[in-house]
Amino acid sequence: MGRRREPVAPPVAPWVRTRLRAAPGAAAALALLVALTACLAGAYPRAVDRYEDAGLRRALRQARPEHTTVRLSAPQPDLGLPPGRRAAALRPAALQRQYAKVLGAIGEPLAVDRAQSSYGVAGTVTPAVPDPWLPRPTGLPARVSLTAQSGLAAHARVRTGRLPRAARPVDATTPEVEAAVTAATAESLRIEVGAVIHVPAPGRRPLAVRVTGILVPRDRDGAYWSTVPLLRTPSLRTPSLVTLPTPGPDPDRYWLGALLLAPEAAPALLGTGTDPARYWHLAPDPRALRAHGLDRLRAAVAALESGPALQRARAVTDQGADVDTDLDEALAAFSRLRSGIAPLVAVAAAGTATVVAVVLLMTGGLAADRRRAELALLRARGASLTGLAGRLLAETAVVAVPAGALGLAAALLAVPAGRVAPAVAAALAATLTACAALPLRAALAHRTVRLTAPREDIASVRPSRRRTVAELTLLVLAAGAVAGLRRRGTTGDQLVALAPVLVGVIAALLLLRLHPLLLRRLSGPAGRLRGAVGHLALARAGRTRASAVLPLLALLTALTTAAFGGSVLAGVAAARDRAAVLAVGADARADASAPLPAAPARARAVPGVRAVTPVAVSHQARPADGQDEVPLLGVEPRGYARLTAHTALGAFPSDRLAAVRARPLPALASPSVAAAYGTRRPFPVRLADGSAVTVRIVLVRDRTPAVPGADFLVVDRAGLPAPAARPTALLLTGDRVDAGALRHAVGTSATVRVRAEERARYADSPLQSGAEHVYTAAVATGAGFAVLALLLSLVRAAPERAALLARLRTMGLTRAESRRLLILESLPQAVLAAAGGALTGWSAITLLSPGIDLTVIALPTAASPAPTAGLRPDTWSLALPALAVLTAAVGVAALQAWWTGRRGSVTELRAGDGR
């Protein structure tokens, strides 16, 4: 007998390769969506890190090195030590060893800029020098500060002479040393190369300091020269002790300058009365400091001021060493600004992340619905739920994982600064969400094997008990988040940041319950219309799958996020505009201490100027012959009234302020002035030149454009004496006033301020501008993903609609009726989403506005004349995203109808088509 032949199994095509070849367009679209999502997710944390780091660097620059440098100082060596040991303790070699040990004792995260740090010896007492050739402004002799600092040659350029040096070992008995001075010190104290300055020394002849060079600092604003500004710039000071008043008008003053000794000459200070001290100046390196490590940085500074780090520094230098720095105050100020901005940014980030997650889940859900028959057949033929989900996960991961890696790489390249780990985590979360959406939705839909698919249109499916419980849970969470945000502001927990999103989710769930009711209400009137298009469109809209919960949820969440973010940006812009108006009082202004008689005519010729309002300002007017001074403003009533109406600063009717001959001048006053002098009786006002006018307060306003203060009197300029009526200020109205031309027109004696320039200064910190950019990106992302959600839902139903149109055309449906049918079918969901999104955005902003203060983003950290910037609904932010959704829905429906008409009915009605 021959060998029995074993049956050969038929070849099995690989699942993943087969699916990718069967639907390459869907795979490419998924890859593009995942790449875009991963790029946005990876770029966000790095963008936040970048602008926070830039804000920290700006805060340290504004604080100046004299406040941010860590100054470690130790007293002179013990007087009981031998002279040789005392001198050795002040030599550069000993100080350099201690400097290296101090750097090791500080450690992370306080990064030290070694190029700007220094060490040396300086006198703590500045003795008066008897040399008569030094300037004496009021007769007091000049004083000098002796400093021997390391690294002088690397940080200064010799303009004249040479650097100081010590040819032989120096000690407390050395009679003469060499020094250098900066160019500013040489100019103010009239020091030349070769000059000798005698520093008093107790019990011996004065120490002769010979100036060998005049230096120019290479980086005068760096910490090397700015930690002790006296090293580069002398100062004119008054005696610190209480002295008798001098007969003249000016107090006693004297010059104080620094003499820069060679580091090897430091022991010579032991023989003077300057009480020398050793020091180690540690300049923080702003480029190496990171805002995400701010808490550790503040802890390190605190430990260095009075903690373990100080004990380690004393152990390697001197037990009497102490640390002095204001770096902790600069970090605390930055921390306060950051803590005010970060919660607002978290609100935008939470909203955008929710929208993106919903769209990714919706993508998987729509893919599962499109393949419902295929997956049901596989389950009926014995495929396990785990095996089916695993195959779908592999099929999706092959496309999503490379796309996510590509998006992360693009994010790292687009935002080069910032931490990598948070970016990787965010991109990985987006990629995993995209991978898990299809398997989870398929496993949920096919957990039970069914012979026939049940009807799941939105008009027939009743909400389950589980869905009701989930919706009630979300409602409770949303109510708690809204209440917490209104009560505590944005400083609460992470749930508070989700408040706008939760409001949008609750609104979406509510609209989903109302959607079938609205369709039933409309079906009756539509049935009485002529023609079948309207009735058929409503019937088709009612047959929409119940899985449309995700598209509607994505639309409403995206529209709410876009409206909220847009209103934040509009509130920030409005607050800055208002603050600039309050600061300037007009679109531009020119102020001078002397009259500007010819300036108004020249200012009117400046490009962009529409009107010029001259104002005579008298700051030394004294009402009722009292001692209190109140600014008196002489104006032309009509022009000034138009200005107040234009700026919305205390508008008034011009005829109430017009001067009437032989009567007291009508006056407009602030509430405080009106309360002090009354509004019933006239009172005199004495001007600075001794003349007087009688005024009577007839109008009271909180503000006025000409002065920013809370006290003022405004009268008709025609009723003032001629000297007091000459204008000293010009208030200009116009669009895009040319600041350069205005400065040229009014001359150098006047100070010009332009509202546009003032407004540009209000983005005081990169934190503020960074938060604005985040909200701009949130608005754009929210609107973009809203349109994407709508397109995905429409594309899902495109094949079914095309087949429907083909069948109806064979029955006589015209092309115009086809377009109308598709547009009317897509309108219910689009109108519901657009109207619901606008209403939800308005409701969310109205509910949350009491707990949100935009001042920290809108205005600089310094005091501003503007009131608190609150959140208000912005019409454009509510309307534009909603209109974009409607336009996209109508446009896609019309395009699909046109494209289907071109293809023809035969192509759509192929035999065996499963649509």
C-alpha positions in Angstrom: 0.0 0.0 0.0 1.2 3.5 -0.7 1.7 6.1 2.0 -1.4 7.9 3.0 -1.2 11.6 1.9 -1.9 14.1 4.6 -4.4 16.8 3.8 -2.8 20.2 3.2 -4.3 23.1 4.9 -5.3 25.9 2.6 -3.2 29.1 2.9 -4.6 31.7 5.2 -4.0 35.3 4.3 -2.7 37.5 7.2 -5.5 39.5 8.8 -3.7 42.8 9.2 -2.2 42.9 5.7 -5.6 41.9 4.2 -7.5 44.6 6.0 -5.0 47.3 5.2 -5.1 46.4 1.5 -8.9 46.3 1.6 -9.2 49.8 3.0 -6.1 51.8 2.4 -8.0 55.2 2.5 -9.4 54.5 6.0 -5.9 53.5 7.2 -4.3 56.6 5.8 -7.0 58.8 7.4 -6.5 57.1 10.7 -2.8 57.6 10.5 -3.2 61.3 9.7 -5.6 61.8 12.6 -3.3 60.0 15.1 -0.2 61.8 13.9 -2.0 65.2 14.2 -3.4 64.3 17.7 0.0 62.9 18.9 1.7 66.1 17.6 -0.7 68.3 19.5 -0.5 66.2 22.6 3.3 66.1 22.6 3.7 69.8 21.8 1.4 71.1 24.7 3.6 70.2 27.7 6.7 71.3 26.0 5.1 74.6 25.0 4.0 75.1 28.6 7.5 74.3 29.8 9.0 76.7 27.3 6.9 79.8 28.2 7.2 79.0 32.0 11.0 78.8 31.7 11.1 82.0 29.7 8.9 83.6 32.4 11.3 82.5 35.1 14.3 83.9 33.2 12.5 87.2 32.7 11.6 87.4 36.4 15.2 86.9 37.4 16.4 89.5 34.9 13.9 92.0 36.2 14.9 91.3 39.8 18.5 92.3 38.8 21.7 90.5 40.0 22.1 92.6 43.2 18.9 90.8 44.4 19.2 87.4 42.8 22.9 86.6 43.5 23.5 84.4 46.6 26.1 86.4 48.6 28.0 84.2 51.1 30.3 86.3 53.3 32.6 85.5 56.2 34.3 88.0 58.6 38.0 88.5 58.6 40.1 85.8 60.3 40.3 85.7 64.0 42.5 88.5 65.4 44.2 85.9 67.7 45.7 84.1 64.8 49.3 84.7 63.7 49.6 87.5 61.1 50.9 85.0 58.5 47.8 82.7 58.9 45.5 85.7 58.7 47.1 86.9 55.5 47.0 83.4 54.0 43.3 83.2 54.6 42.8 86.2 52.3 45.0 85.0 49.5 43.4 83.9 46.2 44.5 80.2 46.5 42.6 79.8 49.8 39.5 81.6 48.6 39.5 79.6 45.3 39.6 76.2 47.2 36.7 77.4 49.4 34.8 78.6 46.4 35.1 75.1 44.8 33.9 73.5 48.0 31.0 75.9 48.3 29.8 75.0 44.8 29.8 71.4 45.8 27.9 72.1 49.0 25.1 73.8 47.2 24.3 71.1 44.7 21.1 70.8 42.6 18.7 72.3 41.6 20.3 75.7 42.1 22.5 76.0 39.0 25.4 78.5 39.4 26.7 80.6 36.5 30.4 80.2 37.1 31.3 82.7 34.4 29.4 85.5 36.4 30.2 84.3 39.9 33.2 85.6 41.8 35.0 85.6 45.1 37.3 87.9 46.9 37.8 90.3 49.8 36.1 93.6 50.3 36.1 96.2 53.0 32.9 96.6 54.9 33.8 100.1 56.0 34.2 102.9 53.5 36.8 105.4 55.0 36.9 109.0 53.9 40.2 109.8 52.1 42.0 113.1 52.7 43.2 113.7 49.2 42.1 117.2 48.3 42.0 116.7 44.5 39.0 114.3 44.8 35.7 116.1 44.2 33.7 117.3 47.2 30.2 118.4 46.1 29.2 119.9 49.5 32.6 119.9 51.2 32.5 116.3 52.5 35.6 114.2 51.5 35.1 111.3 49.1 35.0 107.8 50.4 36.4 104.6 48.8 35.6 100.9 48.9 38.6 98.6 48.6 37.7 95.4 46.8 40.0 92.6 45.6 37.8 90.4 43.3 38.7 87.4 41.2 38.5 87.3 37.5 39.0 91.0 36.8 41.0 90.4 33.6 38.3 88.2 32.1 35.5 90.7 32.8 37.0 94.0 31.9 38.8 95.7 29.0 41.7 98.0 29.8 41.0 101.4 28.2 44.0 103.2 29.7 47.0 101.8 31.6 47.2 98.2 32.8 45.6 95.9 35.3 46.8 96.1 38.9 49.3 93.4 40.2 51.3 92.6 43.3 55.0 92.1 42.5 55.8 90.7 46.0 53.8 89.0 48.8 51.4 91.5 50.4 50.5 91.6 54.1 49.1 94.0 56.6 52.2 96.1 56.7 52.5 96.7 53.0 52.7 100.5 52.4 51.4 100.7 48.8 49.3 98.6 46.5 48.0 99.0 43.0 44.3 99.3 41.9 42.2 100.0 38.9 38.9 101.9 38.5 36.1 101.7 36.0 35.6 104.5 33.4 32.5 105.7 35.2 34.4 105.9 38.5 37.3 107.7 36.9 35.0 110.3 35.3 33.0 111.1 38.4 35.9 111.1 40.8 38.4 112.7 38.3 40.8 109.9 38.7 43.6 109.4 36.2 46.2 106.7 35.7 49.1 107.2 38.1 47.0 109.0 40.7 47.6 107.9 44.4 44.8 107.7 46.9 45.6 107.5 50.6 43.4 105.3 52.7 43.7 105.9 56.4 45.1 103.1 58.5 45.0 103.0 62.3 48.4 103.0 64.0 50.4 103.5 60.8 50.8 105.6 57.8 47.9 105.6 55.3 47.9 102.9 52.7 48.8 104.3 49.3 46.7 103.0 46.5 48.2 103.8 43.1 45.8 103.7 40.1 47.4 101.8 37.3 44.4 101.4 34.8 41.0 102.5 33.8 38.7 99.6 32.9 35.5 99.2 30.8 33.3 96.3 31.9 32.6 93.8 29.2 29.1 93.0 30.5 28.1 95.8 32.8 24.7 94.2 33.4 26.1 90.8 34.3 26.2 89.5 37.8 30.0 90.0 38.1 29.6 93.8 37.9 26.0 94.2 39.1 25.9 92.1 42.2 27.7 95.1 43.8 26.9 98.0 41.5 29.4 100.2 43.3 32.2 98.3 41.6 31.3 99.8 38.2 29.3 102.9 39.0 30.1 105.4 41.8 27.3 106.9 43.8 26.6 110.3 45.4 25.4 109.6 48.9 24.3 111.5 52.0 25.8 110.8 55.5 24.0 107.9 57.2 24.2 109.5 60.6 21.8 112.2 61.7 23.3 115.6 61.1 22.2 119.1 61.7 20.4 120.7 58.8 22.6 122.8 56.5 21.9 126.4 55.6 21.7 125.7 51.9 18.8 124.0 50.1 20.8 120.8 49.2 21.8 118.2 51.9 25.4 117.2 52.5 26.6 114.6 49.9 29.8 112.8 49.2 31.2 110.6 46.4 31.7 106.9 47.0 33.7 104.9 44.5 35.3 101.5 44.4 39.1 100.8 44.0 39.7 97.4 42.4 42.8 95.8 43.9 44.7 92.8 42.6 43.4 89.6 44.2 47.0 89.0 45.6 46.8 92.4 47.4 43.8 91.4 49.5 45.9 90.9 52.7 46.8 94.6 52.7 43.2 95.4 53.8 44.1 93.8 57.2 46.2 96.9 58.0 43.4 99.4 57.3 40.3 100.3 59.1 38.0 98.9 56.4 37.1 95.7 58.4 37.7 93.3 55.4 35.4 90.4 54.8 35.7 87.4 52.5 32.9 86.7 50.1 31.7 84.3 47.5 29.1 85.6 45.1 27.1 82.8 43.5 25.1 84.0 40.5 22.2 81.7 39.5 22.3 80.6 35.9 18.8 81.5 34.4 19.5 79.3 31.4 19.8 76.2 33.6 16.8 76.9 35.9 13.5 75.2 35.1 10.1 76.3 36.2 8.9 72.8 36.7 11.5 72.5 39.5 10.4 75.7 41.2 9.4 74.1 44.4 12.8 72.2 44.7 14.6 75.4 43.8 12.8 77.5 46.5 13.6 74.7 49.0 17.2 74.8 48.0 17.4 78.6 48.5 15.7 78.3 51.9 18.1 75.6 52.9 21.0 77.8 51.9 19.7 80.8 53.8 19.0 79.0 57.1 19.2 75.2 56.7 21.5 72.3 56.0 23.1 73.9 52.9 24.2 76.8 55.1 25.8 74.5 57.6 27.7 72.7 54.8 28.8 76.1 53.4 30.0 77.1 56.9 31.9 73.9 57.3 34.0 74.6 54.2 34.5 78.3 54.8 34.1 79.8 58.3 31.7 79.2 61.1 30.8 82.8 61.1 29.7 82.8 57.5 26.3 84.0 56.5 24.1 84.1 53.4 22.2 87.0 52.1 20.0 87.0 49.0 16.6 88.1 47.7 16.4 85.2 45.2 13.7 83.7 47.3 11.5 86.8 46.9 12.0 86.8 43.1 11.0 83.1 43.0 8.0 83.8 45.2 6.8 86.6 43.0 7.1 84.3 39.9 5.4 81.5 41.8 2.4 83.7 42.6 2.1 84.8 38.9 2.4 81.2 37.7 -0.1 79.9 40.2 -2.6 82.5 39.0 -2.1 81.6 35.3 -1.7 77.8 35.5 -5.3 76.9 36.5 -6.6 79.0 33.6 -4.3 77.1 31.2 -5.5 73.8 32.8 -9.1 74.7 31.9 -8.2 75.1 28.2 -6.0 72.0 28.2 -8.7 69.9 29.8 -11.3 71.1 27.3 -9.1 70.4 24.3 -8.0 67.0 25.6 -11.6 66.0 26.1 -12.6 67.0 22.6 -9.6 65.2 21.1 -10.4 62.0 23.2 -14.0 62.1 22.2 -13.1 62.4 18.5 -10.7 59.5 18.7 -13.3 57.4 20.4 -15.8 58.5 17.8 -13.5 57.4 15.0 -13.3 53.9 16.5 -17.0 53.8 17.0 -17.8 54.8 13.5 -15.3 52.2 12.2 -17.0 49.6 14.3 -20.5 50.6 13.0 -19.2 50.5 9.4 -18.0 46.9 9.9 -20.9 45.8 12.0 -22.1 43.1 9.5 -18.5 41.8 9.1 -17.9 41.5 12.8 -21.3 40.0 13.5 -20.5 37.3 10.9 -17.2 36.5 12.4 -18.8 36.2 15.8 -21.5 33.9 14.4 -18.8 31.7 12.8 -17.1 31.1 16.1 -14.7 34.0 16.6 -14.1 34.6 20.3 -14.6 38.1 21.7 -10.9 38.2 22.9 -9.6 37.0 19.6 -11.7 39.5 17.6 -10.6 42.4 19.8 -7.0 41.3 19.6 -7.1 41.3 15.8 -8.8 44.7 15.7 -6.2 46.0 18.1 -3.3 44.7 15.9 -4.9 46.1 12.8 -5.2 49.5 14.4 -1.8 49.5 16.1 0.0 48.8 12.9 -1.3 52.1 11.6 -1.6 54.2 14.8 1.8 53.4 16.5 4.0 54.6 13.6 1.7 57.6 13.1 1.9 58.5 16.8 5.7 58.2 16.8 5.8 60.4 13.7 3.5 63.0 15.4 5.7 62.9 18.5 8.8 63.5 16.5 7.1 66.4 14.8 6.2 67.9 18.2 9.8 67.5 19.5 11.1 69.3 16.4 8.4 72.0 16.4 8.9 72.8 20.1 12.6 72.2 20.8 12.6 73.3 24.4 10.9 71.6 27.3 10.8 68.2 29.0 10.6 65.0 26.9 8.9 62.7 29.3 5.6 64.6 29.6 5.5 65.0 25.8 6.1 61.2 25.3 3.4 60.4 27.9 0.9 62.7 26.3 1.5 61.4 22.8 1.5 57.8 24.1 -1.9 58.4 25.7 -3.3 59.8 22.5 -1.9 56.8 20.5 -3.3 54.2 23.0 -6.7 55.9 22.9 -6.7 55.6 19.1 -5.6 52.0 19.2 -8.2 51.0 21.8 -11.2 52.8 20.4 -12.1 50.3 17.7 -11.5 47.0 19.7 -13.4 48.3 22.7 -16.4 49.5 20.7 -16.5 46.3 18.7 -16.2 44.1 21.9 -19.0 46.1 23.5 -21.3 45.9 20.5 -20.7 42.1 19.8 -20.3 40.7 23.3 -23.5 38.7 22.5 -23.9 36.7 19.3 -27.1 37.6 17.5 -28.7 36.2 14.4 -30.2 39.6 13.4 -29.1 43.0 14.3 -31.6 44.9 16.5 -33.0 48.3 15.4 -30.8 51.0 17.0 -32.1 54.2 15.5 -32.1 57.2 17.7 -35.9 57.5 17.7 -36.6 54.0 19.0 -33.9 53.1 21.4 -34.7 53.9 25.0 -32.0 54.9 27.4 -30.9 52.1 29.7 -30.7 52.3 33.5 -26.9 52.2 33.4 -26.9 55.2 31.1 -29.3 57.0 33.4 -27.1 56.3 36.4 -24.0 57.4 34.4 -25.7 60.6 33.3 -26.8 61.4 36.9 -23.2 60.8 38.1 -21.9 63.2 35.5 -24.5 65.7 36.5 -23.4 65.6 40.2 -19.8 65.9 39.2 -20.6 68.9 36.9 -22.6 70.6 39.7 -19.8 70.1 42.2 -17.2 71.4 39.7 -19.2 74.5 38.9 -19.9 75.2 42.5 -16.3 74.8 43.4 -15.1 77.1 40.7 -17.6 79.8 41.6 -16.6 79.6 45.3 -12.9 79.0 45.2 -12.0 80.3 41.7 -9.5 78.4 39.5 -7.3 77.5 42.5 -9.2 74.4 43.3 -8.5 70.7 42.4 -8.4 69.2 38.9 -12.2 68.7 38.9 -12.6 72.5 38.8 -10.5 72.6 35.6 -13.0 70.2 34.0 -16.0 72.3 34.9 -16.5 73.8 31.3 -16.1 70.3 29.8 -18.6 68.7 32.2 -21.1 71.4 31.4 -20.7 70.6 27.7 -21.1 66.9 28.4 -24.2 67.3 30.4 -25.7 69.5 27.7 -24.9 66.9 25.1 -26.6 64.2 27.0 -29.6 66.4 27.6 -29.9 67.2 23.9 -29.6 63.5 23.0 -32.7 62.9 25.1 -34.5 65.8 23.6 -33.5 64.9 20.0 -36.2 62.2 19.5 -38.9 64.4 21.0 -38.0 67.3 18.6 -38.1 65.0 15.6 -41.5 63.7 16.6 -42.8 67.2 17.0 -41.5 68.1 13.5 -42.8 65.0 11.8 -46.4 66.2 12.0 -46.0 69.6 10.3 -43.6 68.0 7.7 -46.1 65.4 6.7 -48.6 68.1 5.8 -46.2 69.8 3.4 -46.4 69.3 -0.4 -43.8 66.8 -1.6 -42.1 64.0 0.1 -38.6 65.6 0.5 -39.3 67.2 3.9 -41.1 64.1 5.4 -38.4 61.8 4.0 -35.6 63.9 5.4 -37.1 63.9 8.9 -37.7 60.1 8.7 -34.0 59.6 7.6 -32.9 61.9 10.5 -34.9 59.8 12.9 -33.3 56.6 11.6 -29.9 57.8 12.6 -28.1 55.3 14.8 -28.1 55.7 18.5 -24.3 55.6 18.4 -24.5 59.3 17.2 -24.0 60.1 20.9 -20.3 60.4 20.3 -20.5 62.8 17.3 -23.0 65.1 19.2 -20.9 64.9 22.4 -17.8 65.8 20.4 -19.5 68.7 18.7 -20.9 70.2 21.9 -17.7 69.7 23.9 -15.7 71.3 21.1 -18.1 74.2 20.6 -18.2 74.8 24.4 -14.4 74.7 24.6 -14.0 77.0 21.6 -16.6 79.5 23.0 -15.0 79.5 26.4 -11.5 79.9 25.0 -12.6 82.6 22.6 -14.3 84.5 25.4 -11.2 84.3 27.5 -9.2 85.9 24.7 -11.8 88.5 24.1 -11.9 89.3 27.8 -8.1 89.6 27.9 -8.2 92.0 24.9 -11.0 94.1 26.4 -9.2 94.4 29.7 -6.0 95.5 28.0 -7.8 98.0 25.8 -9.5 99.4 28.9 -6.3 99.6 30.9 -4.6 101.4 28.0 -7.4 103.9 27.8 -7.3 104.6 31.5 -3.5 105.0 31.4 -3.4 107.3 28.4 -6.8 108.9 28.4 -7.0 109.0 24.6 -5.6 107.4 21.6 -2.5 109.4 22.2 -1.4 112.3 24.4 1.4 114.7 24.8 2.3 116.3 28.2 4.7 119.1 29.0 5.5 121.2 32.0 5.4 124.4 29.9 2.6 125.6 27.6 2.3 124.2 24.1 0.9 127.1 22.1 1.8 125.9 18.6 1.7 122.2 19.1 -2.1 121.6 18.5 -1.9 122.8 14.9 1.2 120.6 14.2 -0.4 117.6 16.0 -3.5 117.8 13.7 -1.2 117.2 10.7 0.2 114.0 12.1 -1.0 110.9 10.1 -3.8 109.1 11.8 -5.0 112.0 14.0 -8.7 112.9 13.6 -9.1 115.4 16.5 -6.9 117.2 19.0 -8.2 118.3 22.4 -6.0 120.9 24.2 -6.1 120.8 28.0 -4.6 123.3 30.4 -3.5 121.3 33.4 -2.7 123.1 36.7 -1.6 120.5 39.3 -1.1 123.1 42.1 -4.6 124.6 42.2 -5.9 125.0 45.8 -9.7 125.0 46.3 -11.2 127.3 49.0 -7.8 128.8 49.7 -6.9 125.6 51.5 -3.6 123.6 51.6 -4.8 120.6 49.6 -3.9 120.7 45.9 -6.3 119.4 43.3 -5.6 119.2 39.5 -7.6 121.9 37.7 -8.2 121.1 34.0 -9.1 123.8 31.6 -10.8 122.3 28.5 -12.9 123.3 25.5 -16.3 121.7 26.5 -17.5 120.4 23.1 -14.2 118.8 22.1 -13.6 117.4 25.6 -17.2 116.0 25.8 -16.6 114.2 22.5 -13.4 112.8 23.9 -15.1 111.5 27.0 -17.8 109.8 24.9 -15.1 108.2 22.7 -13.1 106.8 25.6 -16.2 106.1 27.8 -14.4 108.0 30.7 -16.9 110.2 32.4 -19.0 111.3 29.5 -21.0 114.5 30.0 -23.2 117.0 28.1 -21.0 119.8 26.8 -23.6 122.6 27.4 -23.5 122.0 31.2 -19.8 123.0 31.3 -19.9 126.1 29.1 -18.7 129.3 30.9 -21.3 132.0 31.5 -20.0 135.6 31.9 -20.4 137.1 35.4 -21.2 133.7 36.9 -19.1 131.1 38.7 -17.5 128.6 36.3 -19.4 125.4 36.0 -17.1 122.5 37.1 -17.0 118.8 36.7 -15.5 117.2 39.7 -14.6 113.7 41.0 -16.7 112.3 43.8 -14.0 113.0 46.5 -13.7 116.6 45.5 -17.5 117.0 45.3 -17.8 115.5 48.8 -15.1 117.8 50.2 -16.3 121.1 48.7 -20.0 120.5 48.0 -22.2 121.0 45.0 -24.5 123.8 46.1 -22.3 126.8 46.8 -19.5 128.3 44.7 -16.0 128.3 46.1 -12.7 130.0 45.0 -9.8 128.1 43.5 -6.4 129.7 43.7 -4.0 128.9 40.8 -0.3 128.5 40.9 0.4 132.0 39.6 -1.6 133.6 42.4 -4.8 134.3 40.4 -8.1 132.8 41.4 -11.4 131.7 39.8 -14.7 130.9 41.4 -16.3 127.6 40.4 -19.4 125.6 41.2 -19.6 121.9 40.9 -22.5 120.9 38.6 -21.4 117.5 37.4 -19.7 114.6 39.2 -17.9 111.8 37.4 -15.7 109.0 38.6 -13.0 109.4 35.9 -11.9 111.9 33.3 -9.4 111.4 30.4 -7.0 114.2 31.2 -5.7 112.9 34.6 -5.6 109.3 35.9 -6.1 110.2 39.6 -9.2 110.2 41.8 -9.2 114.0 42.4 -9.8 116.6 39.7 -11.8 119.7 38.7 -12.7 120.3 35.0 -13.8 123.8 33.9 -14.2 125.7 30.6 -10.8 127.0 29.5 -12.4 130.2 28.2 -13.2 131.2 31.8 -9.6 131.0 33.1 -7.0 133.8 33.2 -4.9 133.9 30.0 -1.7 132.5 31.6 -3.6 129.5 33.1 -5.6 128.8 29.9 -2.6 128.0 27.8 -2.6 124.2 27.0 0.0 122.0 28.6 -1.4 118.7 27.4 -2.8 117.4 24.1 -5.3 114.5 23.9 -5.5 113.1 20.4 -8.2 110.9 18.8 -7.4 108.8 15.8 -6.6 105.3 14.4 -3.0 104.2 14.1 -1.5 107.5 15.3 2.1 107.8 14.1 4.0 108.0 17.4 7.3 109.1 15.7 5.6 111.9 13.8 3.8 113.0 16.9 7.0 113.2 18.9 8.6 115.2 16.1 5.5 117.5 16.0 5.4 118.4 19.7 9.1 118.6 20.3 11.4 117.1 22.8 10.0 119.1 25.7 6.8 117.0 25.7 6.3 113.4 26.8 4.3 111.4 24.3 2.3 108.3 25.1 0.3 106.3 22.6 -2.4 103.9 23.5 -1.3 101.2 21.1 2.2 101.3 22.7 0.8 101.2 26.2 -1.4 98.2 25.3 1.6 96.4 23.9 3.4 96.6 27.2 0.7 94.7 29.1 1.9 91.3 28.0 4.4 91.8 30.8 5.6 88.2 31.2 6.1 85.2 28.8 3.7 83.5 31.2 0.9 85.8 30.1 1.7 85.7 26.4 2.1 81.9 26.6 -1.3 81.5 28.2 -2.8 83.6 25.4 -1.2 81.3 22.8 -2.5 78.2 24.6 -6.0 79.6 24.5 -5.7 80.6 20.9 -4.6 77.0 20.1 -7.5 75.7 22.2 -10.0 77.7 20.2 -8.5 76.6 16.9 -8.3 73.0 18.0 -11.8 73.0 19.4 -13.3 74.5 16.3 -11.2 72.2 14.0 -12.2 69.0 15.8 -15.8 70.1 15.9 -15.8 70.3 12.1 -13.9 67.0 12.0 -16.4 65.3 14.2 -19.2 66.5 11.9 -17.3 65.3 8.8 -16.7 61.9 10.3 -20.3 61.4 11.1 -21.3 62.5 7.6 -18.7 60.4 5.9 -19.9 57.4 7.9 -23.3 57.6 6.3 -22.1 58.7 2.8 -22.3 55.2 1.1 -25.8 54.6 2.5 -27.0 58.1 1.4 -25.5 57.6 -2.1 -27.4 54.3 -2.5 -30.6 56.0 -1.3 -30.3 58.8 -3.8 -29.6 56.4 -6.6 -32.8 54.4 -5.8 -34.9 57.6 -5.4 -33.6 58.9 -8.8 -34.9 55.8 -10.5 -38.3 56.9 -9.1 -38.1 60.4 -10.5 -36.2 62.4 -7.8 -34.6 65.4 -9.4 -31.0 66.7 -8.6 -32.4 69.8 -6.8 -34.6 67.6 -4.7 -31.6 65.3 -4.0 -29.6 68.2 -2.7 -32.5 69.4 -0.6 -33.0 65.9 0.8 -29.4 65.5 2.0 -29.2 69.0 3.4 -32.5 68.7 5.3 -31.4 65.2 6.6 -28.1 66.6 8.0 -29.6 69.8 9.4 -31.3 68.4 12.5 -28.1 67.2 14.1 -26.1 70.1 12.8 -28.6 72.7 14.0 -29.0 70.9 17.3 -25.2 70.9 17.8 -24.7 74.5 16.7 -27.6 75.9 18.7 -26.8 73.7 21.7 -23.1 74.5 21.5 -23.7 78.2 21.5 -26.3 78.0 24.3 -24.0 75.7 26.3 -21.0 78.0 25.8 -23.0 81.0 27.0 -24.4 79.0 30.0 -20.9 77.7 30.9 -19.4 81.2 30.7 -22.2 82.8 32.7 -22.1 80.1 35.4 -18.3 80.1 35.7 -17.5 83.8 35.3 -17.8 84.7 39.0 -14.9 82.3 39.8 -12.5 83.4 36.9 -10.3 86.4 37.1 -8.5 87.2 33.9 -6.5 90.1 35.3 -3.4 87.9 35.9 -3.3 87.1 32.2 -4.4 90.4 30.8 -2.4 92.9 32.7 1.2 93.2 34.0 2.2 92.3 37.5 2.6 96.0 38.4 -0.3 98.0 39.6 -2.7 98.9 36.8 -5.4 101.5 36.7 -7.9 99.0 35.2 -10.5 97.2 37.3 -10.6 93.5 37.6 -10.9 91.7 34.3 -13.8 89.3 34.4 -15.0 86.7 31.9 -17.9 87.7 29.7 -19.6 85.8 26.8 -18.2 86.9 23.5 -20.7 87.0 20.6 -18.2 86.1 17.9 -16.7 83.2 19.9 -20.2 81.8 20.4 -21.4 82.4 16.8 -18.4 81.6 14.6 -17.8 77.9 15.6 -21.6 77.3 15.4 -21.8 78.8 12.0 -18.7 76.8 10.9 -20.5 73.6 11.9 -23.7 74.6 10.0 -21.7 75.6 6.9 -19.7 72.4 6.9 -22.8 70.3 7.2 -24.6 72.0 4.4 -21.5 72.1 2.2 -20.7 68.4 2.7 -24.4 67.4 1.9 -24.5 69.6 -1.2 -21.1 68.2 -2.3 -22.2 64.6 -1.8 -25.4 65.2 -3.8 -23.5 66.8 -6.7 -20.9 64.0 -6.7 -23.6 61.2 -6.6 -25.3 62.9 -9.5 -22.1 62.8 -11.6 -21.5 59.1 -10.9 -25.0 58.0 -12.0 -27.5 55.5 -10.5 -26.1 52.4 -12.3 -22.8 52.7 -10.5 -24.5 53.0 -7.1 -27.0 50.2 -7.6 -24.5 47.3 -8.3 -25.8 43.9 -7.6 -24.6 42.5 -4.3 -23.8 45.8 -2.9 -24.1 45.5 0.9 -25.1 49.1 1.4 
